Amino acid sequence: MVASAMCLREQATHPRTYSDRRAILDSDPVRRFCHRFQRFLPICCLVLLSACHRNGGRVLEVAYVSGVQAFLRDRVAQVYEKTGIVKNGDRVEVLDHDRRFVKVRTATGVTGWVEQRYLVGQDVYDQIQKLTADNLNDPVQAQGATRNDTNLHVEPGRDTEHLYQISAGEKLLLLKRGTAEKSSGVTPPRATSFGEKEKDKNKQTKKEDAGRAKIEVPKNEVKNKDKNKDASKEVSKEDKGKTPAPEKAEEKGPEKAPEKIPDKTQDQKPAGVIEDWWLVRDTHNRVGWVLARMIDLDVPLDVAQYAEGQRIVAFFVLDQVQDGDKKVSQYLTVLTEPKDGLPFDFNQIRVFTWNVRRHRYETAYRERMEGVLPVTIAQENFDKEGVLPVFAIREKDDSGNIIVRKYKLNTPIVRRVLAPGEAPVHVASKKSATKKGKRRH
């Protein structure tokens, strides 16, 4: 209404100028320009609106939650409100970065800011998936449970990346053994800048100068003290009436500091501590590496009591025997020394069979070797003996090659199964060797 009133007033006062302006606006070039501008007006509005929003909600990358759980906040500030919760293994879309915080969007559409230390990238997720696919059909060496909450790493080592967390008491299947050096955990000293180093030097020189000023004495005072001492000596001689020969003071040169013997041990780096790790499969069929000391093996107590101070690495049920109204399992156990970082996976195997008459376990076979996992078990037909349980042990020879040795159990006897063309090797016992030696002498 106001605009129309102003146009009517201008038309009444200045009729000629108004008509000229109207003619210009009604011209073809102006009409074409206005028509084209109207077409691009919605696009310009969308561009302006998207520029007003930060990043426009565009997904920068995909991340996964590696913490147990984390809260989402509406802003990066000391005072904030919680917008949601993300849990371990959740997939989120990264929308923005701000220092140590990341803005994410969950699968349900909830957005918020979370600390970056709770997230890992797509590459870590892909490595876990690759481990799971590569070790899908690996033979299980033992069963165990976690002592505490622990992480599922992509490689052996405490500082390696991890994604999933395993809760305490969760059942695990042990597949392979690995080793890694334990991280020292000692942070190196902070590197100071050149300006800070110069300040430290100046402070040190000032302290040294102040100390010297306190210790140094003027030469005049020293001479006067020496004269007074000589005079007092002469007076004491006259009083006593004795003329003893003056004692000559031994001239002592400046004492030389003892030469420091270079300590070669300082140059040598301390040997790192090697830890054992296990490649495991959890109840969700996820595969990863777990620190070995965080796992307790579910070894039957009837067999574990015969470990004799050794560490049981793996155990297998070979078969079962009938004892009255119950069936009792017979075991193959793989043992090693009770320490980490050994160059082999095990150095002893023992087979425990059940004595039906005495109702107890007995050692049917024992052998020492430097073996490597995995150990495999199966059933095989031996014609006259029938179907018997067999197990294959892998051992490293002197050149580092792996040799597979097969055994069969025909309760209570364990014997080698020779491969085609393999000749039996008879190893003389130490007792027989000592007896022969005594007879020769």
Backbone torsions as a table, in degrees:
resi	resn	phi	psi	omega
1	MET	NA	-41.8	179.8
2	VAL	-66.5	-42.2	-179.7
3	ALA	-64.7	-41.9	179.2
4	SER	-65.5	-36.3	177.6
5	ALA	-65.4	-39.4	178.1
6	MET	-66.5	-38.3	178.0
7	CYS	-64.2	-41.9	178.4
8	LEU	-65.0	-39.7	178.7
9	ARG	-64.9	-42.4	179.5
10	GLU	-66.6	-36.6	179.8
11	GLN	-67.4	-32.8	179.9
12	ALA	-75.4	-38.2	-176.8
13	THR	-82.5	-42.3	-177.4
14	HIS	-127.4	79.4	-176.9
15	PRO	-67.2	-33.3	-175.5
16	ARG	-73.1	-46.8	-179.7
17	THR	-63.4	-36.9	179.4
18	TYR	-65.0	-41.6	179.2
19	SER	-66.1	-35.0	178.3
20	ASP	-66.8	-43.0	179.1
21	ARG	-64.7	-39.2	-179.9
22	ARG	-64.6	-36.0	179.3
23	ALA	-66.9	-35.9	179.1
24	ILE	-68.2	-42.4	-179.5
25	LEU	-67.7	-29.2	180.0
26	ASP	-87.2	2.6	-179.4
27	SER	-71.8	158.9	-177.5
28	ASP	-64.6	-43.7	-179.7
29	PRO	-59.8	-39.9	-178.8
30	VAL	-69.1	-39.5	178.9
31	ARG	-63.5	-40.5	178.6
32	ARG	-63.7	-42.9	180.0
33	PHE	-63.0	-44.4	179.6
34	CYS	-64.1	-36.7	179.4
35	HIS	-66.3	-41.2	178.2
36	ARG	-69.6	-38.4	179.7
37	PHE	-64.0	-35.4	178.6
38	GLN	-65.4	-30.1	178.3
39	ARG	-68.0	-43.6	-175.8
40	PHE	-88.1	-1.2	-179.0
41	LEU	-63.4	-44.2	177.4
42	PRO	-62.0	-38.4	-179.6
43	ILE	-64.8	-42.0	179.0
44	CYS	-62.7	-38.0	178.7
45	CYS	-64.8	-41.3	178.4
46	LEU	-64.4	-40.3	179.1
47	VAL	-63.5	-41.8	179.2
48	LEU	-66.0	-40.0	179.5
49	LEU	-66.4	-41.2	178.9
50	SER	-66.8	-33.1	178.0
51	ALA	-69.1	-29.5	178.8
52	CYS	-67.5	-34.1	179.4
53	HIS	-85.5	140.6	-178.4
54	ARG	-74.5	119.0	-178.7
55	ASN	64.6	-5.4	175.9
56	GLY	63.0	23.0	-179.3
57	GLY	72.4	16.6	-178.7
58	ARG	-75.2	138.0	-178.7
59	VAL	-79.8	119.7	179.7
60	LEU	-83.1	-42.4	-179.8
61	GLU	-163.7	178.3	178.8
62	VAL	-114.7	137.4	179.3
63	ALA	-133.7	169.0	-178.9
64	TYR	-133.2	145.7	-177.1
65	VAL	-81.7	120.3	179.5
66	SER	-100.1	-14.9	176.5
67	GLY	-79.6	171.3	178.2
68	VAL	-63.9	-50.1	171.8
69	GLN	-163.2	158.9	-179.4
70	ALA	-147.6	149.9	179.1
71	PHE	-92.2	143.8	172.7
72	LEU	-93.8	137.6	-180.0
73	ARG	-117.4	154.1	-175.8
74	ASP	-79.5	-20.4	-179.7
75	ARG	-151.4	161.8	176.3
76	VAL	-92.4	91.4	-177.9
77	ALA	-161.7	167.9	179.0
78	GLN	-68.7	-33.9	177.0
79	VAL	-105.2	121.0	-177.0
80	TYR	-151.0	171.0	176.4
81	GLU	-119.4	144.7	179.6
82	LYS	-79.7	129.4	179.4
83	THR	-104.9	-15.1	-179.5
84	GLY	175.3	-178.2	-179.8
85	ILE	-132.7	137.0	172.6
86	VAL	-116.5	145.1	-176.8
87	LYS	-117.8	171.0	-175.1
88	ASN	-58.9	130.0	178.7
89	GLY	88.4	-5.7	-179.6
90	ASP	-67.4	142.5	176.6
91	ARG	-94.4	130.0	-178.9
92	VAL	-131.2	155.9	176.6
93	GLU	-102.8	128.3	-178.4
94	VAL	-86.1	124.8	-178.6
95	LEU	-106.5	-29.3	-175.8
96	ASP	-161.4	159.9	176.9
97	HIS	-123.7	142.1	176.0
98	ASP	-149.5	95.5	-177.9
99	ARG	56.1	-115.6	-177.8
100	ARG	-96.5	14.0	178.3
101	PHE	-116.7	154.4	-179.4
102	VAL	-133.3	134.8	175.3
103	LYS	-91.1	125.9	-173.8
104	VAL	-129.1	163.9	174.9
105	ARG	-130.3	127.3	-176.8
106	THR	-82.4	177.0	179.8
107	ALA	-66.9	-24.2	178.4
108	THR	-88.1	1.1	178.2
109	GLY	92.7	3.1	179.3
110	VAL	-79.2	131.6	179.3
111	THR	-113.1	153.2	178.6
112	GLY	175.2	173.2	-179.0
113	TRP	-99.8	140.0	179.8
114	VAL	-140.6	152.4	178.9
115	GLU	-67.6	141.4	-174.7
116	GLN	-67.4	-24.7	-177.5
117	ARG	-68.3	-14.0	178.3
118	TYR	-88.1	0.3	-174.2
119	LEU	-121.6	151.6	170.7
120	VAL	-129.7	161.2	-175.2
121	GLY	-84.1	179.4	179.8
122	GLN	-64.8	-30.1	-177.7
123	ASP	-64.2	-37.1	178.4
124	VAL	-66.8	-41.4	177.4
125	TYR	-61.9	-40.4	179.5
126	ASP	-65.7	-35.7	179.0
127	GLN	-67.2	-39.1	176.9
128	ILE	-64.1	-41.9	178.9
129	GLN	-64.3	-37.4	178.9
130	LYS	-67.9	-41.4	176.2
131	LEU	-59.9	-41.4	-179.7
132	THR	-64.6	-41.3	-179.0
133	ALA	-71.9	-39.8	-177.3
134	ASP	-69.7	-29.7	-176.6
135	ASN	-112.3	30.8	-177.0
136	LEU	-66.6	-38.4	-175.0
137	ASN	-109.3	19.5	179.3
138	ASP	-68.7	140.0	179.3
139	PRO	-68.6	138.8	179.7
140	VAL	-76.7	131.1	-178.6
141	GLN	-95.8	-27.9	179.6
142	ALA	-167.9	167.5	173.8
143	GLN	-116.4	148.6	-179.1
144	GLY	-157.7	-177.8	179.1
145	ALA	-141.3	149.9	-178.6
146	THR	-77.9	141.4	177.4
147	ARG	-75.9	-44.5	-178.5
148	ASN	-134.5	177.4	172.9
149	ASP	-63.5	131.0	-176.5
150	THR	-141.6	164.3	-177.3
151	ASN	-99.3	152.2	176.7
152	LEU	-101.6	104.4	-173.6
153	HIS	-89.0	157.7	177.7
154	VAL	-83.9	-21.1	178.2
155	GLU	-144.4	158.5	174.7
156	PRO	-63.9	135.1	-179.9
157	GLY	135.6	140.3	-177.5
158	ARG	-72.2	-26.7	-177.2
159	ASP	-93.7	4.5	-179.7
160	THR	-79.6	164.0	-177.6
161	GLU	-68.9	149.2	176.2
162	HIS	-143.2	154.9	180.0
163	LEU	-122.6	-62.2	-174.2
164	TYR	-88.9	151.5	174.8
165	GLN	-115.7	138.4	-179.1
166	ILE	-107.1	129.5	-178.1
167	SER	-77.3	161.3	-179.0
168	ALA	-65.1	139.3	178.6
169	GLY	83.2	1.8	-179.9
170	GLU	-75.0	140.4	-178.5
171	LYS	-76.2	139.6	-179.2
172	LEU	-132.3	152.1	171.7
173	LEU	-108.6	124.0	-176.5
174	LEU	-90.6	130.0	-173.9
175	LEU	-113.3	-50.2	-176.1
176	LYS	-141.1	158.5	174.8
177	ARG	-109.4	142.7	176.6
178	GLY	-141.5	169.5	179.3
179	THR	-132.7	155.0	177.3
180	ALA	-157.1	151.0	179.3
181	GLU	-76.8	136.4	-179.2
182	LYS	-73.7	135.2	178.8
183	SER	-69.2	137.8	-175.8
184	SER	-67.6	-36.9	-178.9
185	GLY	78.6	4.2	178.2
186	VAL	-94.3	120.6	-179.6
187	THR	-80.0	133.2	179.2
188	PRO	-66.2	155.3	179.8
189	PRO	-63.8	147.0	-177.3
190	ARG	-69.3	132.0	-179.7
191	ALA	-76.8	117.7	179.5
192	THR	-84.3	154.4	179.3
193	SER	-77.7	172.5	-177.7
194	PHE	-64.4	-41.9	179.4
195	GLY	-60.7	-40.5	179.2
196	GLU	-68.5	-36.1	178.0
197	LYS	-64.7	-41.3	178.9
198	GLU	-64.0	-38.8	177.6
199	LYS	-63.5	-40.5	178.9
200	ASP	-64.4	-39.7	178.8
201	LYS	-64.2	-43.6	-179.8
202	ASN	-63.0	-41.2	178.0
203	LYS	-62.1	-40.5	-178.1
204	GLN	-67.3	-42.9	179.4
205	THR	-65.4	-37.0	177.7
206	LYS	-63.8	-40.9	178.0
207	LYS	-63.8	-42.2	180.0
208	GLU	-65.0	-41.1	178.8
209	ASP	-63.6	-40.5	179.3
210	ALA	-64.6	-38.5	178.5
211	GLY	-66.8	-40.0	178.4
212	ARG	-65.6	-39.0	179.9
213	ALA	-62.1	-33.5	178.2
214	LYS	-72.5	-32.7	-174.2
215	ILE	-86.7	-39.7	-174.2
216	GLU	-67.5	142.1	179.0
217	VAL	-123.6	140.4	179.0
218	PRO	-59.9	149.4	-177.7
219	LYS	-67.4	-34.3	-179.6
220	ASN	-60.5	-41.8	179.1
221	GLU	-65.1	-35.0	178.8
222	VAL	-66.4	-42.9	179.7
223	LYS	-63.4	-43.5	179.9
224	ASN	-61.7	-40.6	178.2
225	LYS	-62.9	-39.5	179.1
226	ASP	-65.6	-40.4	179.0
227	LYS	-63.8	-43.2	179.0
228	ASN	-61.6	-38.5	178.2
229	LYS	-64.9	-43.4	179.6
230	ASP	-63.7	-42.0	179.9
231	ALA	-63.1	-42.2	179.7
232	SER	-65.1	-32.7	177.7
233	LYS	-67.7	-43.3	-179.2
234	GLU	-63.9	-41.3	179.3
235	VAL	-62.2	-41.4	-179.5
236	SER	-66.9	-31.4	178.8
237	LYS	-70.4	-43.1	-179.7
238	GLU	-64.3	-39.2	-179.7
239	ASP	-63.5	-39.5	-176.5
240	LYS	-82.4	-21.9	-178.6
241	GLY	73.4	19.1	179.4
242	LYS	-113.7	145.2	178.7
243	THR	-121.2	69.5	178.3
244	PRO	-71.9	149.3	179.7
245	ALA	-65.0	130.4	-179.3
246	PRO	-63.5	136.4	179.7
247	GLU	-76.5	131.5	178.0
248	LYS	-84.4	122.8	178.3
249	ALA	-73.4	132.8	179.2
250	GLU	-71.4	127.4	178.8
251	GLU	-78.3	119.7	-179.4
252	LYS	-110.8	126.7	176.5
253	GLY	-76.7	172.9	178.9
254	PRO	-63.5	130.8	-178.2
255	GLU	-67.5	132.2	178.6
256	LYS	-86.7	134.4	177.9
257	ALA	-69.2	139.7	179.9
258	PRO	-61.6	136.8	-179.1
259	GLU	-66.8	132.3	179.6
260	LYS	-81.0	127.8	177.9
261	ILE	-84.9	123.5	-178.3
262	PRO	-61.0	130.4	179.9
263	ASP	-87.6	111.7	-178.5
264	LYS	-70.7	-24.2	-178.0
265	THR	-69.5	-22.1	179.6
266	GLN	-69.2	-35.8	179.9
267	ASP	-71.9	-27.2	-177.5
268	GLN	-79.2	133.6	178.5
269	LYS	-78.8	138.0	179.2
270	PRO	-65.0	142.0	-179.1
271	ALA	-66.7	133.9	-179.0
272	GLY	-73.2	154.0	178.5
273	VAL	-85.4	125.9	-179.5
274	ILE	-96.0	133.2	-179.9
275	GLU	-116.3	149.7	176.1
276	ASP	-87.5	142.3	177.2
277	TRP	-129.6	155.6	178.5
278	TRP	-123.1	133.9	169.0
279	LEU	-84.4	119.0	-170.9
280	VAL	-124.6	162.7	172.3
281	ARG	-123.3	124.4	-176.7
282	ASP	-89.9	-173.6	-176.8
283	THR	-69.8	-15.7	177.2
284	HIS	-97.3	13.4	-179.2
285	ASN	62.3	27.0	173.8
286	ARG	-93.2	137.5	-175.0
287	VAL	-113.5	137.3	177.7
288	GLY	-171.9	179.1	-176.4
289	TRP	-99.1	137.4	180.0
290	VAL	-131.2	142.2	177.3
291	LEU	-60.7	131.6	-171.7
292	ALA	-63.0	-36.2	-177.5
293	ARG	-71.3	-7.9	176.8
294	MET	-89.3	2.8	-176.7
295	ILE	-120.6	134.5	172.5
296	ASP	-107.8	123.5	180.0
297	LEU	-74.5	142.3	178.4
298	ASP	-88.9	61.0	-179.8
299	VAL	-80.6	132.4	177.0
300	PRO	-57.8	138.0	-176.1
301	LEU	-62.2	-32.8	-179.6
302	ASP	-63.0	-27.6	179.2
303	VAL	-96.7	-35.8	-177.2
304	ALA	-63.2	-26.7	-178.2
305	GLN	-70.8	-13.8	178.8
306	TYR	-99.9	18.5	-178.9
307	ALA	-69.7	-23.4	176.9
308	GLU	57.2	43.3	177.3
309	GLY	80.7	-3.0	178.1
310	GLN	-89.6	163.8	179.2
311	ARG	-97.0	124.6	177.3
312	ILE	-79.9	119.3	-177.8
313	VAL	-89.6	-43.0	-178.4
314	ALA	-150.3	158.3	177.1
315	PHE	-150.0	149.2	-174.2
316	PHE	-141.2	144.4	173.3
317	VAL	-89.6	115.8	-179.0
318	LEU	-81.7	-49.1	176.7
319	ASP	-164.3	-174.0	179.1
320	GLN	-130.4	147.5	177.6
321	VAL	-120.9	152.1	-179.2
322	GLN	-90.0	123.9	176.8
323	ASP	-127.7	93.5	-176.5
324	GLY	70.4	-121.8	-178.4
325	ASP	-99.5	13.9	-179.5
326	LYS	-133.5	157.2	175.6
327	LYS	-105.7	135.6	-177.4
328	VAL	-118.2	134.1	-179.1
329	SER	-81.7	149.3	173.7
330	GLN	-114.0	135.5	-165.0
331	TYR	-117.4	150.4	163.8
332	LEU	-111.2	123.1	178.8
333	THR	-115.1	143.8	178.9
334	VAL	-117.4	123.4	-172.2
335	LEU	-124.6	162.5	176.3
336	THR	-151.4	177.4	178.4
337	GLU	-70.6	150.1	-174.9
338	PRO	-80.5	60.8	175.7
339	LYS	-156.2	158.3	-177.1
340	ASP	-91.0	167.7	171.8
341	GLY	78.5	16.5	179.6
342	LEU	-74.9	150.5	-177.9
343	PRO	-74.7	-2.3	178.8
344	PHE	-129.8	162.5	-179.6
345	ASP	-83.0	-32.2	178.1
346	PHE	-157.9	161.3	180.0
347	ASN	-133.6	14.3	179.3
348	GLN	-160.4	142.7	172.3
349	ILE	-125.0	145.0	178.2
350	ARG	-140.0	138.4	177.6
351	VAL	-112.5	123.9	179.3
352	PHE	-107.5	120.4	176.5
353	THR	-111.4	158.6	-176.9
354	TRP	-97.4	124.7	176.7
355	ASN	-85.5	111.4	-175.6
356	VAL	-68.7	-34.4	-177.6
357	ARG	-71.9	-43.3	-176.4
358	ARG	-96.8	-5.9	176.0
359	HIS	57.0	54.7	179.1
360	ARG	-156.0	163.6	175.7
361	TYR	-84.3	144.5	176.4
362	GLU	-135.8	151.7	179.4
363	THR	-80.8	110.9	179.8
364	ALA	-87.3	-27.1	-177.8
365	TYR	-157.5	144.3	176.1
366	ARG	-146.5	138.2	178.8
367	GLU	-152.0	142.2	177.8
368	ARG	-104.4	140.9	-178.8
369	MET	-168.5	165.6	172.3
370	GLU	-101.3	93.1	-172.4
371	GLY	-103.5	164.6	178.1
372	VAL	-129.1	148.9	177.0
373	LEU	-81.5	154.6	10.7
374	PRO	-92.7	157.1	169.5
375	VAL	-101.2	132.3	-177.4
376	THR	-116.8	146.3	177.4
377	ILE	-126.7	153.2	-179.2
378	ALA	-160.8	-177.1	175.3
379	GLN	-119.6	138.6	-176.9
380	GLU	-141.8	144.9	-178.6
381	ASN	-91.0	127.5	-179.4
382	PHE	-119.2	41.2	174.8
383	ASP	54.0	-99.9	-174.4
384	LYS	-64.6	-38.4	-178.1
385	GLU	-77.4	-18.3	179.9
386	GLY	87.9	-162.1	-180.0
387	VAL	-83.0	122.7	-177.1
388	LEU	-126.1	152.6	174.0
389	PRO	-74.0	138.0	178.0
390	VAL	-127.2	154.5	175.4
391	PHE	-141.5	145.7	-177.4
392	ALA	-113.7	130.0	-179.6
393	ILE	-113.5	135.6	177.7
394	ARG	-104.7	131.0	-175.8
395	GLU	-133.6	146.0	176.7
396	LYS	-93.6	133.0	176.0
397	ASP	-88.4	-173.2	-176.3
398	ASP	-64.8	-29.0	-179.5
399	SER	-88.6	-0.4	178.2
400	GLY	92.4	0.2	178.3
401	ASN	-78.6	148.3	-178.6
402	ILE	-92.7	127.0	179.7
403	ILE	-112.6	131.4	179.9
404	VAL	-98.8	127.3	179.8
405	ARG	-121.6	129.8	-176.5
406	LYS	-107.5	144.1	179.8
407	TYR	-133.0	155.7	176.0
408	LYS	-129.3	149.1	179.2
409	LEU	-114.1	114.0	170.8
410	ASN	-116.1	88.5	-166.8
411	THR	-43.0	127.6	3.2
412	PRO	-102.0	27.6	-173.8
413	ILE	-108.0	135.9	176.2
414	VAL	-114.8	129.4	-179.1
415	ARG	-135.3	155.2	177.1
416	ARG	-73.4	145.5	173.3
417	VAL	-109.0	109.5	-175.3
418	LEU	-80.4	141.1	175.7
419	ALA	-75.1	159.8	178.8
420	PRO	-57.4	124.6	179.9
421	GLY	87.5	-2.5	-179.6
422	GLU	-87.3	131.9	-179.3
423	ALA	-92.3	141.9	178.0
424	PRO	-67.0	141.3	179.8
425	VAL	-110.2	120.0	179.8
426	HIS	-98.4	119.3	179.1
427	VAL	-103.4	120.6	-179.9
428	ALA	-74.0	137.3	178.9
429	SER	-75.7	164.1	-178.1
430	LYS	-68.4	-35.0	-178.8
431	LYS	-63.9	-45.2	-179.8
432	SER	-65.4	-36.7	179.9
433	ALA	-65.4	-40.3	178.8
434	THR	-67.8	-36.8	178.8
435	LYS	-64.9	-43.5	179.3
436	LYS	-62.1	-37.2	179.6
437	GLY	-64.6	-40.8	179.9
438	LYS	-67.1	-38.4	179.3
439	ARG	-64.7	-39.6	179.9
440	ARG	-64.4	-38.9	179.8
441	HIS	-74.5	NA	NA
